[in-house]
Amino acid sequence: MSYIITDFCIGCGNCESGCPTSAITPTDSLYRIDPILCIDCAACSKICPVDAPKKDL
């Protein structure tokens, strides 16, 4: 399972710069995590000020 960015995202970019696999990219609707590149390390979740990245169920 990978992580997803929820609607709580405020577009700060912390997750993108903190992702060790560059799986997070900006889109029209803030940020997106590529599930193929995501290694479930939770780095994005740990660095996010609003807890927007969540484990995709």
mmCIF file of the N, C-alpha and C atoms, coordinates in Angstrom:
data_MODEL
# 
_entry.id   MODEL 
# 
loop_
_atom_site.group_PDB 
_atom_site.id 
_atom_site.type_symbol 
_atom_site.label_atom_id 
_atom_site.label_alt_id 
_atom_site.label_comp_id 
_atom_site.label_asym_id 
_atom_site.label_entity_id 
_atom_site.label_seq_id 
_atom_site.pdbx_PDB_ins_code 
_atom_site.Cartn_x 
_atom_site.Cartn_y 
_atom_site.Cartn_z 
_atom_site.occupancy 
_atom_site.B_iso_or_equiv 
_atom_site.pdbx_formal_charge 
_atom_site.auth_seq_id 
_atom_site.auth_comp_id 
_atom_site.auth_asym_id 
_atom_site.auth_atom_id 
_atom_site.pdbx_PDB_model_num 
ATOM 1   N N  . MET A 1 1  ? 0.836  -1.185 0.000   1.00 0.00 ? 1  MET A N  1 
ATOM 2   C CA . MET A 1 1  ? 0.000  0.000  0.000   1.00 0.00 ? 1  MET A CA 1 
ATOM 3   C C  . MET A 1 1  ? 0.881  1.249  0.000   1.00 0.00 ? 1  MET A C  1 
ATOM 4   N N  . SER A 1 2  ? 0.434  2.243  -0.690  1.00 0.00 ? 2  SER A N  1 
ATOM 5   C CA . SER A 1 2  ? 1.169  3.497  -0.721  1.00 0.00 ? 2  SER A CA 1 
ATOM 6   C C  . SER A 1 2  ? 0.394  4.561  0.056   1.00 0.00 ? 2  SER A C  1 
ATOM 7   N N  . TYR A 1 3  ? 0.950  5.739  0.085   1.00 0.00 ? 3  TYR A N  1 
ATOM 8   C CA . TYR A 1 3  ? 0.285  6.865  0.723   1.00 0.00 ? 3  TYR A CA 1 
ATOM 9   C C  . TYR A 1 3  ? -0.450 7.678  -0.333  1.00 0.00 ? 3  TYR A C  1 
ATOM 10  N N  . ILE A 1 4  ? -1.450 8.446  0.110   1.00 0.00 ? 4  ILE A N  1 
ATOM 11  C CA . ILE A 1 4  ? -2.162 9.396  -0.739  1.00 0.00 ? 4  ILE A CA 1 
ATOM 12  C C  . ILE A 1 4  ? -2.174 10.738 -0.017  1.00 0.00 ? 4  ILE A C  1 
ATOM 13  N N  . ILE A 1 5  ? -2.376 11.793 -0.772  1.00 0.00 ? 5  ILE A N  1 
ATOM 14  C CA . ILE A 1 5  ? -2.506 13.125 -0.185  1.00 0.00 ? 5  ILE A CA 1 
ATOM 15  C C  . ILE A 1 5  ? -3.999 13.427 -0.086  1.00 0.00 ? 5  ILE A C  1 
ATOM 16  N N  . THR A 1 6  ? -4.473 13.712 1.113   1.00 0.00 ? 6  THR A N  1 
ATOM 17  C CA . THR A 1 6  ? -5.895 13.987 1.324   1.00 0.00 ? 6  THR A CA 1 
ATOM 18  C C  . THR A 1 6  ? -6.213 15.462 1.077   1.00 0.00 ? 6  THR A C  1 
ATOM 19  N N  . ASP A 1 7  ? -7.477 15.790 1.183   1.00 0.00 ? 7  ASP A N  1 
ATOM 20  C CA . ASP A 1 7  ? -7.937 17.163 0.959   1.00 0.00 ? 7  ASP A CA 1 
ATOM 21  C C  . ASP A 1 7  ? -7.457 18.149 2.023   1.00 0.00 ? 7  ASP A C  1 
ATOM 22  N N  . PHE A 1 8  ? -6.830 17.664 3.073   1.00 0.00 ? 8  PHE A N  1 
ATOM 23  C CA . PHE A 1 8  ? -6.301 18.549 4.102   1.00 0.00 ? 8  PHE A CA 1 
ATOM 24  C C  . PHE A 1 8  ? -5.053 19.302 3.626   1.00 0.00 ? 8  PHE A C  1 
ATOM 25  N N  . CYS A 1 9  ? -4.494 18.885 2.498   1.00 0.00 ? 9  CYS A N  1 
ATOM 26  C CA . CYS A 1 9  ? -3.270 19.483 1.954   1.00 0.00 ? 9  CYS A CA 1 
ATOM 27  C C  . CYS A 1 9  ? -3.422 20.993 1.791   1.00 0.00 ? 9  CYS A C  1 
ATOM 28  N N  . ILE A 1 10 ? -2.393 21.730 2.233   1.00 0.00 ? 10 ILE A N  1 
ATOM 29  C CA . ILE A 1 10 ? -2.384 23.183 2.097   1.00 0.00 ? 10 ILE A CA 1 
ATOM 30  C C  . ILE A 1 10 ? -1.378 23.651 1.048   1.00 0.00 ? 10 ILE A C  1 
ATOM 31  N N  . GLY A 1 11 ? -0.741 22.712 0.367   1.00 0.00 ? 11 GLY A N  1 
ATOM 32  C CA . GLY A 1 11 ? 0.167  23.045 -0.729  1.00 0.00 ? 11 GLY A CA 1 
ATOM 33  C C  . GLY A 1 11 ? 1.501  23.623 -0.317  1.00 0.00 ? 11 GLY A C  1 
ATOM 34  N N  . CYS A 1 12 ? 1.991  23.281 0.862   1.00 0.00 ? 12 CYS A N  1 
ATOM 35  C CA . CYS A 1 12 ? 3.248  23.865 1.346   1.00 0.00 ? 12 CYS A CA 1 
ATOM 36  C C  . CYS A 1 12 ? 4.486  23.285 0.654   1.00 0.00 ? 12 CYS A C  1 
ATOM 37  N N  . GLY A 1 13 ? 4.390  22.063 0.117   1.00 0.00 ? 13 GLY A N  1 
ATOM 38  C CA . GLY A 1 13 ? 5.512  21.450 -0.586  1.00 0.00 ? 13 GLY A CA 1 
ATOM 39  C C  . GLY A 1 13 ? 6.488  20.682 0.284   1.00 0.00 ? 13 GLY A C  1 
ATOM 40  N N  . ASN A 1 14 ? 6.268  20.644 1.588   1.00 0.00 ? 14 ASN A N  1 
ATOM 41  C CA . ASN A 1 14 ? 7.175  19.902 2.473   1.00 0.00 ? 14 ASN A CA 1 
ATOM 42  C C  . ASN A 1 14 ? 7.270  18.438 2.075   1.00 0.00 ? 14 ASN A C  1 
ATOM 43  N N  . CYS A 1 15 ? 6.152  17.840 1.732   1.00 0.00 ? 15 CYS A N  1 
ATOM 44  C CA . CYS A 1 15 ? 6.148  16.418 1.389   1.00 0.00 ? 15 CYS A CA 1 
ATOM 45  C C  . CYS A 1 15 ? 6.981  16.139 0.144   1.00 0.00 ? 15 CYS A C  1 
ATOM 46  N N  . GLU A 1 16 ? 6.870  17.008 -0.839  1.00 0.00 ? 16 GLU A N  1 
ATOM 47  C CA . GLU A 1 16 ? 7.620  16.810 -2.082  1.00 0.00 ? 16 GLU A CA 1 
ATOM 48  C C  . GLU A 1 16 ? 9.122  16.834 -1.828  1.00 0.00 ? 16 GLU A C  1 
ATOM 49  N N  . SER A 1 17 ? 9.565  17.809 -1.063  1.00 0.00 ? 17 SER A N  1 
ATOM 50  C CA . SER A 1 17 ? 10.998 17.915 -0.805  1.00 0.00 ? 17 SER A CA 1 
ATOM 51  C C  . SER A 1 17 ? 11.494 16.855 0.174   1.00 0.00 ? 17 SER A C  1 
ATOM 52  N N  . GLY A 1 18 ? 10.618 16.293 0.978   1.00 0.00 ? 18 GLY A N  1 
ATOM 53  C CA . GLY A 1 18 ? 11.014 15.284 1.949   1.00 0.00 ? 18 GLY A CA 1 
ATOM 54  C C  . GLY A 1 18 ? 10.918 13.856 1.469   1.00 0.00 ? 18 GLY A C  1 
ATOM 55  N N  . CYS A 1 19 ? 10.386 13.640 0.279   1.00 0.00 ? 19 CYS A N  1 
ATOM 56  C CA . CYS A 1 19 ? 10.205 12.284 -0.238  1.00 0.00 ? 19 CYS A CA 1 
ATOM 57  C C  . CYS A 1 19 ? 11.527 11.738 -0.787  1.00 0.00 ? 19 CYS A C  1 
ATOM 58  N N  . PRO A 1 20 ? 12.019 10.623 -0.241  1.00 0.00 ? 20 PRO A N  1 
ATOM 59  C CA . PRO A 1 20 ? 13.310 10.090 -0.691  1.00 0.00 ? 20 PRO A CA 1 
ATOM 60  C C  . PRO A 1 20 ? 13.286 9.451  -2.074  1.00 0.00 ? 20 PRO A C  1 
ATOM 61  N N  . THR A 1 21 ? 12.102 9.156  -2.612  1.00 0.00 ? 21 THR A N  1 
ATOM 62  C CA . THR A 1 21 ? 12.020 8.530  -3.934  1.00 0.00 ? 21 THR A CA 1 
ATOM 63  C C  . THR A 1 21 ? 11.441 9.459  -4.995  1.00 0.00 ? 21 THR A C  1 
ATOM 64  N N  . SER A 1 22 ? 11.233 10.711 -4.658  1.00 0.00 ? 22 SER A N  1 
ATOM 65  C CA . SER A 1 22 ? 10.632 11.698 -5.577  1.00 0.00 ? 22 SER A CA 1 
ATOM 66  C C  . SER A 1 22 ? 9.283  11.216 -6.116  1.00 0.00 ? 22 SER A C  1 
ATOM 67  N N  . ALA A 1 23 ? 8.504  10.574 -5.259  1.00 0.00 ? 23 ALA A N  1 
ATOM 68  C CA . ALA A 1 23 ? 7.198  10.046 -5.661  1.00 0.00 ? 23 ALA A CA 1 
ATOM 69  C C  . ALA A 1 23 ? 6.108  11.102 -5.625  1.00 0.00 ? 23 ALA A C  1 
ATOM 70  N N  . ILE A 1 24 ? 6.389  12.261 -5.059  1.00 0.00 ? 24 ILE A N  1 
ATOM 71  C CA . ILE A 1 24 ? 5.371  13.300 -4.888  1.00 0.00 ? 24 ILE A CA 1 
ATOM 72  C C  . ILE A 1 24 ? 5.623  14.430 -5.878  1.00 0.00 ? 24 ILE A C  1 
ATOM 73  N N  . THR A 1 25 ? 4.582  14.775 -6.615  1.00 0.00 ? 25 THR A N  1 
ATOM 74  C CA . THR A 1 25 ? 4.682  15.839 -7.619  1.00 0.00 ? 25 THR A CA 1 
ATOM 75  C C  . THR A 1 25 ? 3.505  16.793 -7.487  1.00 0.00 ? 25 THR A C  1 
ATOM 76  N N  . PRO A 1 26 ? 3.722  18.066 -7.822  1.00 0.00 ? 26 PRO A N  1 
ATOM 77  C CA . PRO A 1 26 ? 2.611  19.019 -7.797  1.00 0.00 ? 26 PRO A CA 1 
ATOM 78  C C  . PRO A 1 26 ? 1.676  18.778 -8.979  1.00 0.00 ? 26 PRO A C  1 
ATOM 79  N N  . THR A 1 27 ? 0.393  18.986 -8.757  1.00 0.00 ? 27 THR A N  1 
ATOM 80  C CA . THR A 1 27 ? -0.616 18.880 -9.804  1.00 0.00 ? 27 THR A CA 1 
ATOM 81  C C  . THR A 1 27 ? -1.549 20.077 -9.696  1.00 0.00 ? 27 THR A C  1 
ATOM 82  N N  . ASP A 1 28 ? -2.581 20.102 -10.514 1.00 0.00 ? 28 ASP A N  1 
ATOM 83  C CA . ASP A 1 28 ? -3.576 21.175 -10.432 1.00 0.00 ? 28 ASP A CA 1 
ATOM 84  C C  . ASP A 1 28 ? -4.280 21.174 -9.078  1.00 0.00 ? 28 ASP A C  1 
ATOM 85  N N  . SER A 1 29 ? -4.432 19.992 -8.501  1.00 0.00 ? 29 SER A N  1 
ATOM 86  C CA . SER A 1 29 ? -5.101 19.885 -7.192  1.00 0.00 ? 29 SER A CA 1 
ATOM 87  C C  . SER A 1 29 ? -4.074 19.589 -6.091  1.00 0.00 ? 29 SER A C  1 
ATOM 88  N N  . LEU A 1 30 ? -3.082 20.447 -6.003  1.00 0.00 ? 30 LEU A N  1 
ATOM 89  C CA . LEU A 1 30 ? -2.004 20.389 -5.018  1.00 0.00 ? 30 LEU A CA 1 
ATOM 90  C C  . LEU A 1 30 ? -0.982 19.299 -5.310  1.00 0.00 ? 30 LEU A C  1 
ATOM 91  N N  . TYR A 1 31 ? -0.917 18.209 -4.534  1.00 0.00 ? 31 TYR A N  1 
ATOM 92  C CA . TYR A 1 31 ? 0.139  17.219 -4.712  1.00 0.00 ? 31 TYR A CA 1 
ATOM 93  C C  . TYR A 1 31 ? -0.418 15.815 -4.900  1.00 0.00 ? 31 TYR A C  1 
ATOM 94  N N  . ARG A 1 32 ? 0.368  14.978 -5.571  1.00 0.00 ? 32 ARG A N  1 
ATOM 95  C CA . ARG A 1 32 ? -0.028 13.598 -5.843  1.00 0.00 ? 32 ARG A CA 1 
ATOM 96  C C  . ARG A 1 32 ? 1.158  12.690 -5.549  1.00 0.00 ? 32 ARG A C  1 
ATOM 97  N N  . ILE A 1 33 ? 0.870  11.511 -4.995  1.00 0.00 ? 33 ILE A N  1 
ATOM 98  C CA . ILE A 1 33 ? 1.908  10.520 -4.724  1.00 0.00 ? 33 ILE A CA 1 
ATOM 99  C C  . ILE A 1 33 ? 1.775  9.391  -5.739  1.00 0.00 ? 33 ILE A C  1 
ATOM 100 N N  . ASP A 1 34 ? 2.844  9.115  -6.450  1.00 0.00 ? 34 ASP A N  1 
ATOM 101 C CA . ASP A 1 34 ? 2.858  8.013  -7.413  1.00 0.00 ? 34 ASP A CA 1 
ATOM 102 C C  . ASP A 1 34 ? 2.946  6.706  -6.621  1.00 0.00 ? 34 ASP A C  1 
ATOM 103 N N  . PRO A 1 35 ? 1.913  5.860  -6.693  1.00 0.00 ? 35 PRO A N  1 
ATOM 104 C CA . PRO A 1 35 ? 1.907  4.630  -5.898  1.00 0.00 ? 35 PRO A CA 1 
ATOM 105 C C  . PRO A 1 35 ? 3.002  3.635  -6.291  1.00 0.00 ? 35 PRO A C  1 
ATOM 106 N N  . ILE A 1 36 ? 3.515  3.744  -7.487  1.00 0.00 ? 36 ILE A N  1 
ATOM 107 C CA . ILE A 1 36 ? 4.591  2.841  -7.922  1.00 0.00 ? 36 ILE A CA 1 
ATOM 108 C C  . ILE A 1 36 ? 5.923  3.250  -7.291  1.00 0.00 ? 36 ILE A C  1 
ATOM 109 N N  . LEU A 1 37 ? 6.147  4.541  -7.135  1.00 0.00 ? 37 LEU A N  1 
ATOM 110 C CA . LEU A 1 37 ? 7.397  5.030  -6.562  1.00 0.00 ? 37 LEU A CA 1 
ATOM 111 C C  . LEU A 1 37 ? 7.374  5.082  -5.032  1.00 0.00 ? 37 LEU A C  1 
ATOM 112 N N  . CYS A 1 38 ? 6.187  5.137  -4.446  1.00 0.00 ? 38 CYS A N  1 
ATOM 113 C CA . CYS A 1 38 ? 6.065  5.230  -2.986  1.00 0.00 ? 38 CYS A CA 1 
ATOM 114 C C  . CYS A 1 38 ? 6.547  3.942  -2.328  1.00 0.00 ? 38 CYS A C  1 
ATOM 115 N N  . ILE A 1 39 ? 7.426  4.092  -1.338  1.00 0.00 ? 39 ILE A N  1 
ATOM 116 C CA . ILE A 1 39 ? 7.970  2.922  -0.637  1.00 0.00 ? 39 ILE A CA 1 
ATOM 117 C C  . ILE A 1 39 ? 7.414  2.796  0.787   1.00 0.00 ? 39 ILE A C  1 
ATOM 118 N N  . ASP A 1 40 ? 6.348  3.494  1.080   1.00 0.00 ? 40 ASP A N  1 
ATOM 119 C CA . ASP A 1 40 ? 5.687  3.433  2.397   1.00 0.00 ? 40 ASP A CA 1 
ATOM 120 C C  . ASP A 1 40 ? 6.602  3.800  3.559   1.00 0.00 ? 40 ASP A C  1 
ATOM 121 N N  . CYS A 1 41 ? 7.480  4.747  3.360   1.00 0.00 ? 41 CYS A N  1 
ATOM 122 C CA . CYS A 1 41 ? 8.424  5.123  4.413   1.00 0.00 ? 41 CYS A CA 1 
ATOM 123 C C  . CYS A 1 41 ? 7.818  6.111  5.420   1.00 0.00 ? 41 CYS A C  1 
ATOM 124 N N  . ALA A 1 42 ? 6.720  6.756  5.047   1.00 0.00 ? 42 ALA A N  1 
ATOM 125 C CA . ALA A 1 42 ? 6.006  7.725  5.886   1.00 0.00 ? 42 ALA A CA 1 
ATOM 126 C C  . ALA A 1 42 ? 6.753  9.044  6.075   1.00 0.00 ? 42 ALA A C  1 
ATOM 127 N N  . ALA A 1 43 ? 7.789  9.294  5.296   1.00 0.00 ? 43 ALA A N  1 
ATOM 128 C CA . ALA A 1 43 ? 8.517  10.563 5.412   1.00 0.00 ? 43 ALA A CA 1 
ATOM 129 C C  . ALA A 1 43 ? 7.590  11.745 5.152   1.00 0.00 ? 43 ALA A C  1 
ATOM 130 N N  . CYS A 1 44 ? 6.698  11.616 4.183   1.00 0.00 ? 44 CYS A N  1 
ATOM 131 C CA . CYS A 1 44 ? 5.760  12.691 3.858   1.00 0.00 ? 44 CYS A CA 1 
ATOM 132 C C  . CYS A 1 44 ? 4.812  12.966 5.021   1.00 0.00 ? 44 CYS A C  1 
ATOM 133 N N  . SER A 1 45 ? 4.342  11.911 5.622   1.00 0.00 ? 45 SER A N  1 
ATOM 134 C CA . SER A 1 45 ? 3.412  12.035 6.737   1.00 0.00 ? 45 SER A CA 1 
ATOM 135 C C  . SER A 1 45 ? 4.080  12.682 7.954   1.00 0.00 ? 45 SER A C  1 
ATOM 136 N N  . LYS A 1 46 ? 5.331  12.351 8.177   1.00 0.00 ? 46 LYS A N  1 
ATOM 137 C CA . LYS A 1 46 ? 6.054  12.889 9.331   1.00 0.00 ? 46 LYS A CA 1 
ATOM 138 C C  . LYS A 1 46 ? 6.376  14.371 9.184   1.00 0.00 ? 46 LYS A C  1 
ATOM 139 N N  . ILE A 1 47 ? 6.547  14.838 7.939   1.00 0.00 ? 47 ILE A N  1 
ATOM 140 C CA . ILE A 1 47 ? 6.962  16.220 7.707   1.00 0.00 ? 47 ILE A CA 1 
ATOM 141 C C  . ILE A 1 47 ? 5.780  17.165 7.451   1.00 0.00 ? 47 ILE A C  1 
ATOM 142 N N  . CYS A 1 48 ? 4.612  16.617 7.189   1.00 0.00 ? 48 CYS A N  1 
ATOM 143 C CA . CYS A 1 48 ? 3.437  17.425 6.846   1.00 0.00 ? 48 CYS A CA 1 
ATOM 144 C C  . CYS A 1 48 ? 2.878  18.150 8.074   1.00 0.00 ? 48 CYS A C  1 
ATOM 145 N N  . PRO A 1 49 ? 2.694  19.479 7.980   1.00 0.00 ? 49 PRO A N  1 
ATOM 146 C CA . PRO A 1 49 ? 2.181  20.229 9.131   1.00 0.00 ? 49 PRO A CA 1 
ATOM 147 C C  . PRO A 1 49 ? 0.689  20.019 9.395   1.00 0.00 ? 49 PRO A C  1 
ATOM 148 N N  . VAL A 1 50 ? -0.049 19.477 8.411   1.00 0.00 ? 50 VAL A N  1 
ATOM 149 C CA . VAL A 1 50 ? -1.498 19.292 8.597   1.00 0.00 ? 50 VAL A CA 1 
ATOM 150 C C  . VAL A 1 50 ? -1.910 17.826 8.487   1.00 0.00 ? 50 VAL A C  1 
ATOM 151 N N  . ASP A 1 51 ? -0.967 16.908 8.491   1.00 0.00 ? 51 ASP A N  1 
ATOM 152 C CA . ASP A 1 51 ? -1.244 15.471 8.467   1.00 0.00 ? 51 ASP A CA 1 
ATOM 153 C C  . ASP A 1 51 ? -2.066 15.055 7.242   1.00 0.00 ? 51 ASP A C  1 
ATOM 154 N N  . ALA A 1 52 ? -1.744 15.630 6.080   1.00 0.00 ? 52 ALA A N  1 
ATOM 155 C CA . ALA A 1 52 ? -2.494 15.325 4.849   1.00 0.00 ? 52 ALA A CA 1 
ATOM 156 C C  . ALA A 1 52 ? -2.167 13.964 4.222   1.00 0.00 ? 52 ALA A C  1 
ATOM 157 N N  . PRO A 1 53 ? -0.911 13.519 4.232   1.00 0.00 ? 53 PRO A N  1 
ATOM 158 C CA . PRO A 1 53 ? -0.632 12.199 3.660   1.00 0.00 ? 53 PRO A CA 1 
ATOM 159 C C  . PRO A 1 53 ? -1.155 11.085 4.579   1.00 0.00 ? 53 PRO A C  1 
ATOM 160 N N  . LYS A 1 54 ? -1.887 10.172 3.991   1.00 0.00 ? 54 LYS A N  1 
ATOM 161 C CA . LYS A 1 54 ? -2.445 9.042  4.741   1.00 0.00 ? 54 LYS A CA 1 
ATOM 162 C C  . LYS A 1 54 ? -2.172 7.760  3.985   1.00 0.00 ? 54 LYS A C  1 
ATOM 163 N N  . LYS A 1 55 ? -2.121 6.661  4.711   1.00 0.00 ? 55 LYS A N  1 
ATOM 164 C CA . LYS A 1 55 ? -1.959 5.335  4.103   1.00 0.00 ? 55 LYS A CA 1 
ATOM 165 C C  . LYS A 1 55 ? -3.198 5.041  3.273   1.00 0.00 ? 55 LYS A C  1 
ATOM 166 N N  . ASP A 1 56 ? -2.992 4.672  2.012   1.00 0.00 ? 56 ASP A N  1 
ATOM 167 C CA . ASP A 1 56 ? -4.106 4.327  1.123   1.00 0.00 ? 56 ASP A CA 1 
ATOM 168 C C  . ASP A 1 56 ? -4.587 2.919  1.461   1.00 0.00 ? 56 ASP A C  1 
ATOM 169 N N  . LEU A 1 57 ? -5.846 2.823  1.765   1.00 0.00 ? 57 LEU A N  1 
ATOM 170 C CA . LEU A 1 57 ? -6.407 1.527  2.126   1.00 0.00 ? 57 LEU A CA 1 
ATOM 171 C C  . LEU A 1 57 ? -6.931 0.891  0.906   1.00 0.00 ? 57 LEU A C  1 
# 
